[in-house]
Amino acid sequence: MTRTSRRGWAAPPPSAECRDVLARHPDVHVRDLDTAAELIVFTVELNTHKVMADPRTIPAGTLENELVDMVTRYLRGER
Protein backbone atom coordinates (compact mmCIF):
# COMPACT_ATOMS: atom_id res chain seq x y z
CA MET A 1 0.00 0.00 0.00
CA THR A 2 1.36 3.41 -0.94
CA ARG A 3 0.80 6.44 1.26
CA THR A 4 0.08 9.77 -0.35
CA SER A 5 1.63 12.95 0.99
CA ARG A 6 -0.31 16.16 1.48
CA ARG A 7 1.01 17.30 -1.87
CA GLY A 8 -0.41 14.26 -3.63
CA TRP A 9 2.66 12.20 -4.46
CA ALA A 10 3.62 8.85 -3.04
CA ALA A 11 5.35 9.10 0.33
CA PRO A 12 7.79 6.50 1.64
CA PRO A 13 6.53 4.24 4.42
CA PRO A 14 7.38 5.40 7.96
CA SER A 15 9.91 2.59 8.36
CA ALA A 16 11.85 3.81 5.30
CA GLU A 17 11.99 7.33 6.73
CA CYS A 18 13.05 5.91 10.10
CA ARG A 19 15.74 3.78 8.44
CA ASP A 20 17.18 6.84 6.69
CA VAL A 21 17.47 8.68 10.01
CA LEU A 22 19.06 5.66 11.70
CA ALA A 23 21.57 5.23 8.87
CA ARG A 24 22.84 8.79 9.35
CA HIS A 25 23.08 8.74 13.14
CA PRO A 26 26.56 7.97 14.54
CA ASP A 27 25.26 6.46 17.81
CA VAL A 28 23.15 3.75 16.14
CA HIS A 29 24.68 0.29 16.53
CA VAL A 30 22.25 -2.36 15.28
CA ARG A 31 22.90 -5.38 13.08
CA ASP A 32 20.11 -4.71 10.58
CA LEU A 33 18.82 -1.18 9.93
CA ASP A 34 15.74 -2.34 8.02
CA THR A 35 14.61 -4.60 10.84
CA ALA A 36 15.45 -1.99 13.48
CA ALA A 37 13.34 0.61 11.67
CA GLU A 38 10.39 -1.79 11.37
CA LEU A 39 10.62 -2.72 15.06
CA ILE A 40 10.80 0.89 16.20
CA VAL A 41 7.89 2.08 14.07
CA PHE A 42 5.74 -0.91 15.05
CA THR A 43 6.54 -0.62 18.76
CA VAL A 44 5.90 3.11 18.97
CA GLU A 45 2.70 2.97 16.88
CA LEU A 46 1.27 -0.03 18.72
CA ASN A 47 1.91 1.35 22.19
CA THR A 48 0.79 4.87 21.30
CA HIS A 49 -2.49 3.61 19.86
CA LYS A 50 -3.05 1.32 22.84
CA VAL A 51 -2.62 4.15 25.34
CA MET A 52 -4.74 6.55 23.27
CA ALA A 53 -7.52 3.95 23.16
CA ASP A 54 -7.44 3.59 26.95
CA PRO A 55 -5.59 6.56 28.46
CA ARG A 56 -6.23 5.32 31.99
CA THR A 57 -3.63 2.56 31.62
CA ILE A 58 -0.38 4.58 31.46
CA PRO A 59 0.05 8.36 31.64
CA ALA A 60 1.27 9.76 28.30
CA GLY A 61 4.43 11.23 29.82
CA THR A 62 5.37 7.92 31.40
CA LEU A 63 4.84 6.09 28.10
CA GLU A 64 6.95 8.64 26.26
CA ASN A 65 9.83 8.41 28.74
CA GLU A 66 9.86 4.62 28.80
CA LEU A 67 9.64 4.28 25.01
CA VAL A 68 12.50 6.76 24.55
CA ASP A 69 14.63 4.87 27.08
CA MET A 70 13.85 1.50 25.48
CA VAL A 71 14.49 2.60 21.90
CA THR A 72 17.63 4.55 22.83
CA ARG A 73 19.19 1.59 24.63
CA TYR A 74 18.33 -0.73 21.75
CA LEU A 75 19.79 1.57 19.11
CA ARG A 76 22.98 2.17 21.06
CA GLY A 77 23.49 -1.56 21.43
CA GLU A 78 23.11 -1.50 25.22
CA ARG A 79 21.91 -5.01 25.93
N, C-alpha and C positions, 0 to 999 in steps of 0.2 A: 504494500500500500504506500502510495506517495503522498506526503503532506504538501500542502500548498501554502506558500508564504502570504503575508498580507498583500504583497505586490502581485500575486497571481502566478509566480513560477514555482517549480518544484523545489522544496526545501529538503536538505538532508535530514535523515532521522536523528533524533536526539543523541543516540549512541555514537553516531559519526562525528557530531559536533564535539561531544565529550572526548572522544578518542583524539581528535585534533588538539584539544587543550592539553590532554595528558601527554601527548607526544612532545610537546614543546616545553613541558615543565621539568626543570632539572632535578627536582626532589622525588619524582615518580620512579619507583623501582618495582615494577611488576613483570612477570614473565610474558604476559600476552596482553597487549594494549586493547585489542578488540574485545576480548573476554572481560577485561577490567571495566571497560566503558559500558558494556551491556549490564554487568553486575551492578555498577553504581547507579545507572539510570533506573534499572528495575527496582533496586532496593529503595532508592529515594522516592520514586513514584508510588510504589506499593505502600510504604509506610506513611507517606503524606496523605494519600487518599484514605487510608484506614483511619487515621486520626481525624481527618476532616469529616468523615462519615459519622464518627462517634467521638467528639472532642472531649468527652468526659474521661476518656481512658488515660491520656498522657497530655500534659500541658504542652502547647506548641513550642515554647522556649526550651523545654526539656528535650523534646524530640529533636529539635534543631541541634542542640549542643551534643547530644549523644550520636546523632548521625554524622556530624562533622568529625567528632573524635574517631568514630569507627572507620569512616572513609579515609581520613588522614593517616591513621595507623596502617591501614591496608596498603595505601598507595606508597607510603614510605618504606614498606617492607618490614614493618615492626610486627613480628609474629610472636 
